[in-house]
Amino acid sequence: MIKSMTGFGRSRYEKDGRTYTVEIKSVNHKYTDVSVKLPRFFSSIEDKIRKEILNSISRGKVDVFITFENYSSEGTNIRVNRELAKEYIKEFKLLAEETGVDYHLSVTDISKLPEILKIEDMQDEDKILTELMQAVNQALEKFVEMRTEEGKKLISDIEKRIYYVREKIEEIKTFSSTLVEEYMQKLELRVKELMKTNVVDEARLAQEIVIFSDKSSVEEELTRLESHISQILKLIKESSPIGKKMDFLIQEMNREVNTIGSKANSLEITNRVIDIKTEIENIREQIQNIE
């Protein structure tokens, strides 16, 4: 399925007092760029997260934000440095006796002193990393889903515009088919007016008509345009990334339309060329969002 390069996915996973929040968002980019911002504790899994993202996308600038809150007492031990606490108490008592200051010291006061309390984190790292990947995969699923839905909308819009361009090409074909005949009639009439006679040099007239026909013919350009349109309509039914191929085809279409515009000897054709160029520009802008 064709995907947009724009997407967002968010998940929040909670387990035994541990909370993981993962946000994944992406915007247009010529290449693939994945940035992962996460707590230092998870640095060992950063490459794994990046690979998971790259398995689901082929192009775009992706930012991943991960936060972790741990209110679990599981695997947490609190140690009291009793020997150091006793030394604090002994020294404070001596200080009180020497200075005559009242001695009031509680256990809570002692716990606040440097290096009295030591918190040992014995968390199961493998368990936490497994839980984090669950949160990442949930966010990634929503992220891909949004890119897919956006891709459907883009393709639908592009398809409508392509069919509109095809209609205008058919109209140009109709007008271009009568250009030589109209030119021949105008040229013959003009020659008669200038020469003040009904006798016309048929050979010279035929030569001028051939030259005009060669210069004004847009048959080749129209054929190539139709070929590009057929390729685009085929591409949008594929499941692989098509953004770069589509961009190339649109550039080629624009080139052919410019050539038709430069050859046009008809206001009707010029107007259709303007219509097509407008649609091609709209399609080009939409393609910039396709993966």
Order of alpha helices (4+ residues) and beta strands (2+ residues): beta-beta-beta-alpha-beta-beta-alpha-alpha-beta-alpha-alpha-alpha-alpha-alpha-alpha
